[in-house]
Amino acid sequence: MSKKMGMTNIRVVFLFLLALVSLRMRAQGPQSQTSAEIYRNLQKLNVLGTVLYVAAHPDDENTRLLAYLAREAQFTTGYLSLTRGDGGQNLIGDEQGVELGLIRTQELLAARRIDGAEQFFSRAYDFGFSKSSEEALRIWDHDAVLSDVVWTIRRYQPDVIITRFPGDARAGHGHHAASAILANEAFVAAADPNRFPEHFKDGLQPWKARRILWNTFNFGGNNTITDDQFHIEVGDFNRLLGKGYGEIASDSRSQHKSQGFGVAKTRGRSMEYFLTTGGDAPHNRLMDGIVTGWNRVDGGNAIQPLVDRLLKDFNFEHPENSLDQLTGLYKKIQALPENSVYKTRKLKEVAELIAQCAGLFAEASTDAAYAIKGQPFRVNYFINSRSSNDIKLEAVSLGNVFDSTIGKQLPMNVNWEMAYTGRISLEAPVSQPYWLQRPMEMGSFRLEKQSDIAVPENRPAFTAGFRINVKGLELLVERPVMYRFTDPVKGEIYEPVTVAPPLVISLTPSMVLTNITPALAQEPVVDLQYKSYFNYPRVPVKVQLFQGNVVIYSRDTLMDLEKEKAYNVRMPLSAIVKKDAKADVRAVVTLTLDGKAYAYKDFLRSINYDHIPGINYFLEDHLSVIATPVNTGGKKRVGYIVGAGDKVPQALTQMGYDVTILHEADITPVNLSRFDAVIAGVRAYNIHEFLETKYPVLMQYVQNGGNYIVQYNTHAKLKARMAPYPLAIINKRITDERAAVEILMPSHAVFNTPNKITAADFDGWIQERSIYQAETTDSHYQLLLGMSDKGEAQSKGSLVITPYGKGNFVYTGLVFFRELPAGVPGAFRLMANLVALPQNKSN
């Protein structure tokens, strides 16, 4: 046995020569294929066509068409979503921005595991709803994102490109239209050797797709389909799979859980329609005029008869009988003179079929979720050839740091196991999503290199290799090292392994308002916590707080650090920040280890949902000190009905309010009478059916003198009455966060008590002004703000108020759910005025 122990920095190159199973699904371990699935994959060996579908966001893709193309037509099929959906709303939690993008990335990958397509992204950031493609392309940086699309086409080499949307207003969203514009530009540019020649250093070459089509649609009241358009039937039932493509597509689309896109399974015939926007138009088949068999590859004519023979001889009860033919086929493809993308793909497919027919189960796991820099890391290797005696394990490895010669024949269905323990370098990089490793531009992520977009997410932290010999053919089976554990309810679970620093930092709270009237009962306290993930005796520790580059606090100690122990430094805010001074404070803790100083400043953020793998990423935690005067008018008690993706309650607490979360049973006349105001979170009426039965109670609360503030709800799926007088919710948005705001009723209490609100309070807002605004002609309502996007008529539905009895009902589309967590001062001041609306004495 030989071991290469010289390198301790465990960094590996991820190469899935053999991808037996998906290991990414939370609560799902390695899966073997049935004989029917193996047979379908044998059929796919004779298909060399490729399709790339292009749109703007997670959920834009046509999952039924993708499922049909990938699983029925068996083309290599990919979906390029220009963004990760960062700018949308979240129906399952309170994550926003890049965190929502991380969730939707995993939801897309879960969808692709079901419909069989591959997933790609560009560097574009979803900055929220856009009304024009011009705005989207300007904010994204047209040339940079176009380069990404061209790079993807040159690497993937699609025969046909399909866009979900047209490049005009019919797309319904500036991002949608921009995705079509970029795809059509890239269709031409990818074939031009003078466009983006820097791609060629990545080994790419110009590529000319045969055609680009627009997948026309009929939804949202917009029918772009006509009978004379080219169309294909995609509603087939596949007996080997036991499902129709409508059923598969529904399962795929239902993975978009953060958007509430669970849909019923559909069955029966279904047509998809297309318009040609570039290249020659198809007439009979999507791939008209395109060679999709082995004769498109130099020397490939000899391959198809071998595949045909495999299919004819395949034994569903004994797939292992095909191993001789499969290994022979692998060698024949390997010997083809042309080093093409098709050769690479088919070698990978044959390698997978060899493993599946042999019933090969190979995994590498660890019992630790985190691989800590500077600490030992144990990997457990396991392999079993469950259907064949023809597998020999030659060696196992872990990237370039460990290689152990085994040389052992694997008896059928007998487990082989071993363990390896290495140490991770203190210099190793942490497991940070590649698109978050550098500060963002305004509308796009900054990548280290363009080729990063070759994969939709980070490559695994560690990859284990199993070098096997099958009937004289040597193959490298690579597996990501996964954290495997058993949950007493969910059973066996696999999760990705995260490389983490030995120390993580957090600052609490993340935001402090220092100029509150009435003053807070207690001075704000800053809590700096650093948590150790290792044992280290007598280590010099320097704790520092910075404002900009200026040290505002420093302390040196000699400590015995203990694994899993958190250490706290608490201090009054006044000890580090001058009174009424705006500040942005960050923390750095420096350890001197083996004579070298290591500075740690990152917080470990974990996101966990059952339908996707656990997500970990690192961010520099900081404390924002907001000194802008905010007067709450003495109002203290707020009841809050939580909506979707909502961090407003935490912001209200920072304002000094005593916030009580209200559940269905809490909404009673007696209980509500305790509150100065009741606030419904964003989309609360979309997700809580119980609010319909609570309508009389809430209206009684308002009549008795309470303020009821309803934040935005979508006009679709509105499940309950919310307002005392007729009020409609429309999909009207003011997307420019810098749009001028006119105060239409300057004397109204909402602009004067207890804070004087002016147009300056709308400075510094982020991502939109207002969404899903109110529309009403009822004279009871006061329309208080006017605003518009460029070139549009003024809209007055972002903030409407009506007296009702002694109290007030408020509906607002203003995006408080974004502004308050972001620390926008004017949003705090306006919210305080809404809570403090005076009672109507005359009623």
Residue pairs with C-beta under 8 A, 6 or more apart in sequence:
1 404
1 405
1 406
2 403
2 404
2 405
3 402
3 403
3 404
4 400
4 401
4 402
4 403
5 401
5 402
5 422
6 401
7 400
7 401
8 401
8 422
8 423
8 424
8 425
9 401
9 424
9 425
9 427
9 428
10 371
10 377
10 398
10 399
10 401
10 422
10 424
10 425
10 428
10 461
10 462
11 399
11 400
11 428
11 429
12 398
12 399
12 400
12 459
12 460
12 462
12 463
13 399
13 459
13 463
14 455
14 459
14 460
14 463
14 478
14 480
15 463
15 476
15 478
16 348
16 478
17 347
17 348
17 351
17 475
17 476
17 477
17 478
18 348
18 351
18 352
18 355
18 475
18 476
18 477
18 478
19 348
19 352
20 30
20 32
20 352
20 355
20 356
20 360
20 361
20 362
20 477
21 30
21 31
21 32
22 28
22 31
22 113
23 29
23 30
23 363
23 479
23 480
23 482
23 494
24 106
24 109
24 110
24 113
24 496
24 613
25 110
25 113
25 494
25 612
25 613
26 493
26 494
26 495
26 609
26 610
26 611
26 612
26 613
26 614
27 487
27 490
27 491
27 493
27 610
28 494
29 484
29 492
29 493
29 494
30 361
30 363
30 494
32 356
32 359
32 361
33 41
33 356
35 316
35 317
35 319
36 240
36 241
36 316
37 240
37 241
37 356
38 314
38 319
38 353
38 356
38 357
39 240
39 311
39 314
39 316
40 71
40 74
40 240
40 241
41 349
41 352
41 353
41 356
42 307
42 310
42 311
42 314
42 322
42 353
43 74
43 311
44 74
44 349
45 307
45 310
45 329
45 346
45 349
45 350
45 353
46 293
46 294
46 304
46 307
46 308
47 73
47 74
47 75
47 292
47 293
48 291
48 292
48 293
48 294
48 296
48 297
48 342
48 346
49 73
49 75
49 76
49 159
49 160
49 287
49 290
49 292
50 75
50 76
50 77
50 78
50 156
50 157
50 158
50 159
50 160
51 69
51 75
51 76
51 77
51 78
51 158
51 159
51 160
51 161
51 162
51 286
52 77
52 78
52 79
52 80
52 152
52 153
52 156
52 158
52 160
52 161
52 162
52 209
53 61
53 62
53 65
53 66
53 77
53 78
53 79
53 80
53 117
53 161
53 162
53 163
53 164
53 215
54 79
54 80
54 82
54 149
54 161
54 162
54 163
54 164
54 179
54 180
54 182
54 183
55 61
55 79
55 80
55 81
55 82
55 163
55 164
55 165
55 176
55 179
56 81
56 82
56 83
56 126
56 164
56 165
56 173
56 175
56 176
56 178
56 179
57 81
57 82
57 83
57 85
57 88
57 126
57 175
58 81
58 84
58 85
58 104
58 105
58 107
58 108
58 256
58 259
59 85
59 253
59 256
59 259
59 261
60 81
60 164
60 165
60 176
60 179
61 79
61 81
61 111
61 164
62 164
62 215
62 272
63 111
63 115
63 248
63 249
63 250
63 252
63 253
64 234
64 235
64 245
64 246
64 248
64 249
64 266
64 270
64 272
65 162
65 215
65 234
65 272
66 77
66 79
66 115
66 116
66 117
66 249
66 252
67 114
67 115
67 116
67 117
67 234
67 245
67 248
67 249
67 252
68 232
68 234
68 236
68 245
68 272
69 75
69 77
69 117
69 286
70 76
70 77
70 115
70 116
70 117
71 115
71 116
71 238
71 241
71 245
71 248
72 234
72 236
72 238
72 245
73 286
75 287
75 292
76 118
76 156
76 345
77 116
77 117
77 118
78 117
78 118
78 119
78 120
78 152
78 156
78 158
79 108
79 112
79 117
79 118
79 119
79 120
80 120
80 121
80 122
80 149
80 152
81 108
81 119
81 120
81 121
82 121
82 122
82 124
82 140
82 145
82 148
82 149
82 175
82 178
82 179
82 182
83 101
83 121
83 122
83 124
83 125
83 126
83 175
84 101
84 102
84 104
84 105
84 121
84 125
84 126
84 435
85 100
85 101
85 104
85 126
85 259
86 97
86 98
86 100
86 101
86 104
86 125
86 126
86 127
87 97
87 100
87 125
87 126
87 127
87 128
87 129
87 767
88 100
88 104
88 126
88 258
88 259
89 259
89 644
89 645
89 682
89 683
90 96
90 100
90 103
90 258
90 644
90 645
91 257
91 258
91 259
91 260
91 644
91 645
91 683
91 687
92 103
92 257
92 258
92 609
92 644
93 103
93 258
93 607
93 609
93 645
94 645
94 646
94 647
95 102
95 103
95 607
95 645
96 645
96 647
96 817
96 818
96 821
98 436
99 605
99 607
100 258
100 645
101 125
101 126
102 433
102 607
102 615
102 617
103 258
103 607
103 609
103 612
103 615
104 256
104 258
104 259
105 121
105 456
105 457
106 457
106 612
106 613
106 615
107 255
107 256
107 257
107 258
107 611
107 612
108 119
108 255
108 256
108 456
109 119
109 456
109 457
109 612
110 255
110 611
110 612
111 252
111 253
111 255
111 256
112 118
112 119
112 252
114 248
114 251
114 252
114 255
115 248
115 249
115 252
119 456
120 152
120 156
120 453
120 456
121 435
121 453
121 456
122 145
122 148
122 149
122 152
122 453
123 144
123 145
123 148
123 435
123 444
123 445
123 446
123 447
123 453
124 140
124 145
124 148
124 443
124 444
124 445
125 140
125 440
125 441
125 443
125 444
125 445
126 175
127 139
127 442
127 443
127 767
128 735
128 767
128 768
129 173
129 174
129 733
129 735
129 768
129 771
130 136
130 139
130 173
130 174
130 175
130 178
130 735
131 174
131 733
131 735
131 789
132 174
132 177
133 167
133 168
133 171
133 174
133 177
133 178
133 181
134 174
135 174
135 735
136 174
136 175
136 177
136 178
137 145
137 178
137 181
137 182
139 442
139 443
140 178
140 443
140 444
141 441
141 443
141 444
142 182
144 444
145 182
145 444
146 182
146 185
146 186
146 189
147 196
147 199
147 450
148 450
148 453
149 182
149 183
149 185
149 186
150 186
150 189
150 190
150 195
150 196
150 199
151 196
151 199
151 202
151 204
151 450
151 451
151 453
152 453
153 161
153 186
153 187
153 190
153 207
153 209
154 190
154 199
154 204
154 205
154 206
154 207
155 202
155 204
155 454
156 341
157 207
157 341
158 209
159 209
159 210
159 287
159 290
159 292
160 209
160 210
160 211
160 212
160 213
160 286
160 287
160 290
161 183
161 186
161 187
161 209
161 211
161 212
161 213
162 212
162 213
162 214
162 215
162 274
163 179
163 180
163 183
163 184
163 212
163 213
163 214
163 215
163 277
164 176
164 179
164 180
164 215
164 217
165 171
165 172
165 176
165 177
165 179
165 180
165 214
166 177
166 180
166 214
166 224
167 177
167 178
167 180
167 181
167 184
168 177
169 177
170 222
170 224
171 177
171 180
172 220
172 222
180 214
180 277
183 212
184 212
184 277
184 278
187 209
187 212
187 278
187 279
188 278
189 195
189 196
190 206
190 207
190 208
190 209
191 206
191 207
191 208
191 209
192 206
193 206
198 450
199 450
202 450
202 451
209 279
210 279
210 280
210 287
210 289
210 290
211 276
211 278
211 279
211 280
211 281
211 282
212 276
212 277
212 278
212 279
213 230
213 274
213 275
213 276
213 277
213 282
214 274
214 275
214 276
214 277
215 272
215 273
215 274
216 224
216 225
216 226
216 229
216 273
216 274
216 275
217 223
217 224
217 225
218 224
218 225
225 273
226 273
229 273
229 274
229 275
230 273
230 274
230 275
230 276
230 281
230 282
230 283
231 271
231 272
231 273
231 274
232 271
232 272
232 274
232 285
232 286
233 269
233 270
233 271
234 245
234 270
234 271
234 272
235 244
235 245
235 246
235 266
235 267
235 268
235 269
235 270
235 271
236 244
236 245
237 243
237 244
237 267
238 244
238 245
241 248
244 266
244 267
244 268
245 270
246 265
246 266
246 267
246 268
246 270
247 265
247 266
247 267
249 266
250 263
250 264
250 265
250 266
251 265
253 261
253 263
254 261
254 262
254 263
255 611
257 609
257 611
260 687
274 282
274 286
276 282
280 288
280 289
282 288
282 289
293 300
293 304
294 300
294 301
294 303
294 304
294 307
295 301
295 304
296 342
297 303
297 336
297 338
297 340
297 342
297 343
298 336
298 337
298 338
299 336
299 337
299 338
300 336
300 342
302 332
303 329
303 332
303 333
303 336
303 346
306 325
306 328
306 329
306 332
307 329
309 325
310 322
310 325
310 326
310 329
313 321
313 322
313 325
314 322
315 321
315 322
318 387
319 356
319 357
319 359
319 387
320 357
320 358
320 359
320 387
320 388
320 390
322 353
322 357
323 354
323 357
323 358
323 388
323 390
323 470
323 471
324 471
326 350
326 353
326 354
326 357
327 354
327 470
327 471
327 472
327 473
329 350
330 347
330 350
330 351
330 354
330 473
331 473
333 343
333 346
333 347
333 350
334 347
336 343
351 475
351 477
354 360
354 470
354 473
354 475
355 362
355 475
355 477
357 387
357 388
358 385
358 386
358 387
358 388
358 390
358 391
358 470
359 384
359 385
359 386
359 387
359 388
359 413
360 383
360 384
360 385
360 386
360 388
360 391
360 468
360 477
361 382
361 383
361 384
361 386
362 382
362 383
362 384
362 466
362 477
362 479
363 381
363 382
363 383
363 479
363 482
363 484
364 379
364 380
364 381
364 382
364 398
364 462
364 464
364 479
364 480
364 481
364 482
365 379
365 380
365 382
365 481
365 482
365 483
365 484
365 494
366 377
366 378
366 379
366 380
366 481
366 482
366 483
366 484
366 497
367 378
367 380
367 483
367 484
367 485
368 377
368 378
368 483
368 497
369 483
369 495
369 497
369 498
369 614
370 497
370 498
370 499
370 500
370 533
371 377
371 424
371 461
371 462
371 497
371 498
371 499
371 500
372 424
372 500
372 501
372 502
372 533
372 534
373 424
373 425
373 426
373 427
373 428
373 430
373 499
373 500
373 501
373 502
374 423
374 424
374 425
374 426
374 502
374 534
374 593
375 423
375 424
375 502
375 533
375 534
376 421
376 422
376 423
377 421
377 422
377 423
377 424
377 462
378 419
378 420
378 421
379 398
379 419
379 420
379 421
379 422
379 462
379 464
379 481
380 417
380 418
380 419
381 396
381 417
381 418
381 419
381 420
381 464
381 466
382 415
382 416
382 417
383 393
383 410
383 415
383 416
383 466
384 410
384 413
384 414
384 415
384 416
385 391
385 410
385 411
385 412
385 413
386 412
386 413
387 412
387 413
388 412
389 409
389 410
389 411
389 412
390 470
390 471
391 409
391 410
391 468
391 469
391 470
392 407
392 408
392 409
392 410
392 468
392 469
392 470
393 406
393 407
393 408
393 409
393 410
393 416
393 466
393 467
393 468
394 405
394 406
394 407
394 467
394 468
394 469
394 474
395 403
395 404
395 405
395 406
395 407
395 465
395 467
396 403
396 404
396 406
396 418
396 420
396 464
396 465
396 466
396 467
397 403
397 404
397 464
397 465
397 467
398 420
398 422
398 462
398 463
398 464
398 465
398 481
399 462
399 463
399 465
401 422
402 420
402 422
404 418
404 420
408 416
410 416
424 499
426 502
426 593
426 596
426 598
428 499
429 499
430 498
430 499
430 500
430 501
430 602
430 618
431 458
431 461
431 496
431 497
431 498
431 499
431 500
431 616
431 617
432 458
432 617
432 618
433 457
433 458
433 617
434 447
434 448
434 452
434 458
435 445
435 447
435 452
436 445
436 617
437 448
438 445
438 446
438 447
438 448
439 446
440 446
447 453
460 480
460 481
460 496
460 497
461 481
461 496
461 497
461 498
461 499
462 480
462 481
462 497
463 478
463 479
463 480
463 481
464 478
464 479
464 480
464 481
465 476
465 477
465 478
465 479
466 476
466 477
466 478
466 479
467 474
467 475
467 476
467 477
468 474
468 475
468 476
468 477
469 475
480 496
480 497
481 497
482 494
482 495
482 496
482 497
483 494
483 495
483 496
483 497
484 492
484 493
484 494
484 495
485 492
485 493
485 495
486 492
486 493
487 493
490 610
495 613
495 614
496 613
496 614
496 616
498 616
500 533
500 604
500 616
501 533
501 600
501 602
502 532
502 533
502 534
502 536
502 591
502 600
503 530
503 531
503 532
503 533
503 561
503 589
503 591
503 600
504 530
504 531
504 533
504 600
504 602
504 603
504 604
504 618
505 528
505 529
505 530
505 587
505 588
505 589
505 600
505 601
505 602
505 603
505 621
506 528
506 529
506 530
506 531
506 603
506 621
507 526
507 527
507 528
507 529
507 585
507 586
507 587
507 621
507 622
507 623
508 526
508 527
508 529
509 524
509 526
509 527
509 623
509 654
510 621
510 622
510 623
510 624
511 623
511 624
511 626
511 651
511 654
511 823
512 524
512 526
512 573
512 623
512 624
512 625
512 626
512 654
513 626
513 628
513 630
513 654
513 655
513 656
513 828
514 524
514 573
514 577
514 579
514 580
514 581
514 625
514 626
514 627
515 580
515 626
515 627
515 628
515 629
515 630
516 630
516 631
516 632
516 655
516 656
517 629
517 630
517 631
517 632
517 754
518 632
518 634
518 656
520 656
523 572
523 573
523 574
524 572
524 573
525 570
525 571
525 572
525 573
526 570
526 571
526 572
526 573
526 576
526 585
526 623
527 568
527 569
527 570
528 543
528 545
528 568
528 569
528 570
528 571
528 587
529 566
529 567
529 568
529 569
530 543
530 566
530 567
530 587
530 589
530 600
531 564
531 565
531 566
531 567
532 561
532 562
532 563
532 564
532 565
532 566
532 567
533 563
533 564
534 561
534 563
535 561
535 562
535 563
536 560
536 561
536 591
536 593
537 560
537 561
538 558
538 559
538 560
539 558
539 559
539 560
539 561
539 591
539 592
539 593
540 556
540 557
540 558
540 591
540 592
541 556
541 557
541 558
541 559
541 561
541 589
541 590
541 591
542 554
542 555
542 556
542 589
542 590
543 553
543 554
543 555
543 556
543 557
543 569
543 587
543 589
544 551
544 553
544 554
544 555
544 587
544 588
544 589
544 590
545 551
545 552
545 553
545 554
545 576
545 585
545 586
545 587
545 588
546 552
546 585
546 586
546 587
546 588
547 577
547 583
547 584
547 585
548 584
552 576
552 577
552 585
553 571
553 575
553 576
555 569
559 567
561 591
573 625
576 585
577 583
577 585
577 625
580 627
581 625
581 627
582 625
582 626
582 627
582 628
583 623
583 624
583 625
584 622
584 623
584 624
584 625
585 622
585 623
585 624
585 625
586 601
586 620
586 621
586 622
586 623
587 601
587 621
587 622
588 599
588 600
588 601
589 599
589 600
589 601
590 597
590 598
590 599
590 600
591 597
591 598
591 600
592 598
601 620
601 621
602 618
602 619
602 620
602 621
603 618
603 619
603 620
603 621
604 616
604 618
605 616
605 617
605 618
605 619
606 614
606 615
606 616
607 614
607 615
607 616
608 614
608 615
624 823
626 823
626 825
626 828
628 825
628 826
628 828
628 829
629 755
629 829
630 655
630 755
630 825
630 828
630 829
630 832
631 754
631 755
631 829
631 832
632 655
632 656
632 657
632 754
632 832
632 835
632 836
633 753
633 754
633 832
633 833
633 835
633 836
634 836
635 657
635 676
635 677
635 832
635 835
635 836
636 656
636 657
636 658
636 676
637 657
637 658
637 660
637 674
637 675
637 676
637 677
638 652
638 657
638 658
638 659
638 660
638 675
638 676
638 677
638 678
638 679
638 835
639 659
639 660
639 662
639 666
639 671
639 672
639 674
639 675
639 677
639 678
639 679
640 648
640 649
640 652
640 659
640 660
640 661
640 662
640 678
640 679
640 681
641 662
641 667
641 678
641 679
641 680
641 681
641 684
641 688
641 691
642 649
642 661
642 681
642 684
643 680
643 681
643 682
643 683
643 684
643 686
643 687
643 711
643 817
644 681
644 682
644 683
644 684
644 686
644 687
645 682
645 683
645 817
646 681
646 682
646 817
647 817
647 820
647 821
648 679
648 681
648 682
648 711
648 816
648 817
648 820
648 821
649 659
649 661
649 681
650 821
651 820
651 821
651 828
652 659
652 679
652 820
652 831
653 659
655 828
655 831
655 832
657 835
660 666
660 675
662 671
662 678
664 688
664 690
664 694
667 690
667 694
667 697
667 698
668 697
669 697
669 700
669 701
672 678
672 697
672 698
672 701
672 706
673 701
673 704
673 706
675 706
676 706
676 707
676 835
676 836
677 706
677 707
677 708
677 709
677 834
677 835
677 837
678 698
678 701
678 706
678 707
678 708
678 709
679 708
679 709
679 710
679 711
679 835
680 691
680 708
680 709
680 710
680 711
680 722
681 711
681 817
682 711
682 712
682 713
682 817
683 712
683 713
683 714
684 691
684 710
684 711
684 713
685 691
685 710
685 713
685 718
685 719
685 720
685 722
686 713
686 714
686 716
686 717
686 718
686 719
688 719
688 720
689 719
689 720
691 698
691 719
691 720
691 722
692 719
692 720
692 721
694 720
695 720
695 721
695 722
698 708
699 724
699 804
701 708
701 807
702 708
702 724
702 804
702 805
702 807
702 808
702 809
703 804
703 805
703 806
703 807
704 805
704 806
704 807
705 805
705 806
705 807
705 839
706 807
707 807
707 808
707 810
707 834
707 835
707 836
707 837
708 807
708 808
708 809
708 810
709 810
709 812
709 834
709 835
710 722
710 723
710 809
710 810
710 811
710 812
711 812
711 816
711 817
712 729
712 770
712 771
712 772
712 773
712 812
712 813
712 815
713 722
713 729
713 772
714 729
714 731
714 772
715 728
715 729
715 730
715 731
715 772
718 729
722 811
723 802
723 809
723 811
724 780
724 802
724 804
724 809
725 776
725 778
725 780
725 781
725 802
725 804
726 776
726 777
726 778
727 774
727 775
727 776
727 778
727 781
727 800
727 811
728 774
728 775
728 776
729 772
729 773
729 774
729 775
730 772
730 773
730 774
730 775
730 797
731 772
732 771
732 772
732 773
732 775
732 795
732 797
732 813
733 768
733 770
733 771
733 772
733 773
733 789
733 813
734 768
734 769
734 770
734 771
734 773
734 787
734 788
734 789
734 795
734 798
735 768
735 769
735 789
736 768
736 769
736 789
736 790
737 765
737 766
737 767
737 768
737 769
738 765
739 769
739 787
739 788
739 789
739 790
740 759
740 787
740 788
741 759
741 762
741 769
741 785
741 786
741 787
742 759
742 785
742 786
742 787
742 794
743 751
743 757
743 758
743 759
743 784
743 785
744 783
744 784
744 785
744 786
744 796
745 751
745 782
745 784
748 782
748 784
748 801
749 833
749 837
749 838
750 757
750 784
750 799
750 801
750 830
750 833
750 834
750 837
751 757
751 758
751 784
751 833
752 833
753 833
753 836
753 837
753 838
754 832
754 833
754 836
755 829
755 830
755 832
755 833
757 826
757 829
757 830
757 833
760 826
761 825
761 826
761 827
761 829
761 830
762 769
762 826
763 826
764 824
764 825
764 826
765 815
765 819
765 824
765 826
765 827
766 818
766 819
766 822
766 824
767 815
767 818
768 815
768 818
769 787
769 798
769 814
769 815
770 787
770 795
770 797
770 798
770 812
770 813
770 814
770 815
771 813
771 815
772 813
773 795
773 797
773 798
773 813
774 781
774 797
774 798
774 800
774 811
774 813
775 797
776 797
776 800
778 802
780 802
780 803
780 804
781 800
781 801
781 802
782 800
782 801
782 802
783 796
783 797
783 799
783 800
784 796
784 799
784 800
784 801
785 796
785 798
785 799
785 814
786 794
786 795
786 796
787 794
787 795
787 798
788 794
788 795
797 813
798 812
798 813
798 814
799 810
799 811
799 812
799 813
799 814
800 810
800 811
800 812
801 808
801 809
801 810
801 837
802 808
802 809
803 840
803 843
805 840
805 843
806 839
806 840
806 841
806 843
807 839
807 840
808 837
808 840
810 834
810 837
812 834
814 827
814 830
816 827
816 831
819 826
819 827
820 827
820 828
820 831
